[in-house]
Amino acid sequence: MSSLLSQQSTNFLNKARDYWTSERVQKLKAGHKYHVLPTNAPLLLRALGLLNKDASMSADSTRKFIQVNHLLNQFRPYLEELNSRHTQVRILDAGCGSSFLTFLMAWAYQEIWQHPSVLIGVDSNETLISKNKQTAAEMGVTDRLTFFASSIAETNWPKIMDALSIAPESEDSKKIRPHAVVALHACDTATDDAIALGIKLKADFIAVAPCCQAELAKKWKEFADLGVVNPLKPAYHNPHLRREIAAHLTDLARVLILRGHGYEVTTTEFTMSHATPKNTLILATRRGNYHKASQQEYHDLAAWMGGSEISLASKVPFSEV
Ligand SMILES: C[S@@+](CC[C@H](N)C(=O)[O-])C[C@H]1O[C@@H](n2cnc3c(N)ncnc32)[C@H](O)[C@@H]1O
């Protein structure tokens, strides 16, 4: 932890140390093994809003605390693989918002792995970006975590590398790629912007939890109005099913496009909660060998959907693989 913590952060560390007796920690753990705890991550948990001012944790926050640990476990094998391959791991959180994942990763890089890392959060909301910078200072992680206000599509990675003086003398900043691009619940097609950015920059690992995909559903509404006939026609005329089916098929199309660009892709549940409808996590690892078969599968899917392409396809055409 940085020695340049504010008096406020230092006071909070003291409160957390006094509050979290071993009995309270055992009760919180309830027999589980958690990496993130109020004893080793009080400033992180405060930054995520999970510890109160007096360092206690409410029942509602306890559920989120379990999710945070679950999230770290989901990302851990992928990040550890990057750590084993790169002396300094560079990660971009696209549409970072309040940045809970980036703060979590910054904490893990500092406290668990003690591995050199450059974490960058990008969001179009300037107010959130300023707040995140302040939170990073309060957590003492500004040496590895920084934020830029930008849209995802306009994120200029080489310029960010130059601004941070990352490029070693021997290397051209244009060649310094992010090793991971993550985007959690970036709105609608912002997820596609993040995937496209990751593919174009040849990121080793891309992870997205998509949110409120409206692109295909909008097209299908037009198909309904035009009286287009195809096997999905019954869904075109049913707003609820149209949204649900379109969202899942959008994710399937994203998986095929990622595979078509040489990524090995798995999908899983994002959170343990079944209460959230936005619960898909797409995890893609670059293997470099592009898959003609997946490209064909994407084209077949688009044709089966009445020629509905998703915009990601035009952002990263297969012809550029
Ligand atoms: C629902 S929030 C999720 C934030 C964060 N990733 C999380 O999981 O808590 C979506 C965020 O994406 C940002 N966003 C949406 N579209 C964007 C775009 N095209 N470029 C940059 N940021 C975008 C919004 O400003 C917002 O902060």
PDBQT file of the ligand as one rigid body, heavy atoms in Angstrom, charges set to zero:
ROOT
HETATM    1  C1  LIG A 401     -23.975   0.520 -16.596  1.00  0.00    +0.000 C 
HETATM    2  S1  LIG A 401     -22.507   1.420 -16.439  1.00  0.00    +0.000 S 
HETATM    3  C2  LIG A 401     -21.357   0.151 -16.040  1.00  0.00    +0.000 C 
HETATM    4  C3  LIG A 401     -20.102   0.682 -15.442  1.00  0.00    +0.000 C 
HETATM    5  C4  LIG A 401     -19.075  -0.327 -14.974  1.00  0.00    +0.000 C 
HETATM    6  N1  LIG A 401     -18.421  -0.977 -16.087  1.00  0.00    +0.000 N 
HETATM    7  C5  LIG A 401     -19.689  -1.326 -14.047  1.00  0.00    +0.000 C 
HETATM    8  O1  LIG A 401     -19.812  -2.491 -14.415  1.00  0.00    +0.000 OA
HETATM    9  O2  LIG A 401     -20.068  -0.932 -12.936  1.00  0.00    +0.000 OA
HETATM   10  C6  LIG A 401     -22.124   1.816 -18.124  1.00  0.00    +0.000 C 
HETATM   11  C7  LIG A 401     -21.009   2.823 -18.258  1.00  0.00    +0.000 C 
HETATM   12  O3  LIG A 401     -20.589   2.829 -19.621  1.00  0.00    +0.000 OA
HETATM   13  C8  LIG A 401     -20.345   4.170 -19.993  1.00  0.00    +0.000 C 
HETATM   14  N2  LIG A 401     -20.495   4.215 -21.451  1.00  0.00    +0.000 N 
HETATM   15  C9  LIG A 401     -21.584   3.892 -22.191  1.00  0.00    +0.000 A 
HETATM   16  N3  LIG A 401     -21.335   4.008 -23.495  1.00  0.00    +0.000 NA
HETATM   17  C10 LIG A 401     -20.047   4.415 -23.587  1.00  0.00    +0.000 A 
HETATM   18  C11 LIG A 401     -19.200   4.698 -24.691  1.00  0.00    +0.000 A 
HETATM   19  N4  LIG A 401     -19.638   4.538 -25.949  1.00  0.00    +0.000 N 
HETATM   20  N5  LIG A 401     -17.941   5.111 -24.445  1.00  0.00    +0.000 NA
HETATM   21  C12 LIG A 401     -17.500   5.242 -23.157  1.00  0.00    +0.000 A 
HETATM   22  N6  LIG A 401     -18.255   4.980 -22.069  1.00  0.00    +0.000 NA
HETATM   23  C13 LIG A 401     -19.510   4.559 -22.294  1.00  0.00    +0.000 A 
HETATM   24  C14 LIG A 401     -21.367   4.982 -19.237  1.00  0.00    +0.000 C 
HETATM   25  O4  LIG A 401     -20.959   6.340 -19.089  1.00  0.00    +0.000 OA
HETATM   26  C15 LIG A 401     -21.417   4.238 -17.908  1.00  0.00    +0.000 C 
HETATM   27  O5  LIG A 401     -20.522   4.776 -16.984  1.00  0.00    +0.000 OA
ENDROOT
TORSDOF 0
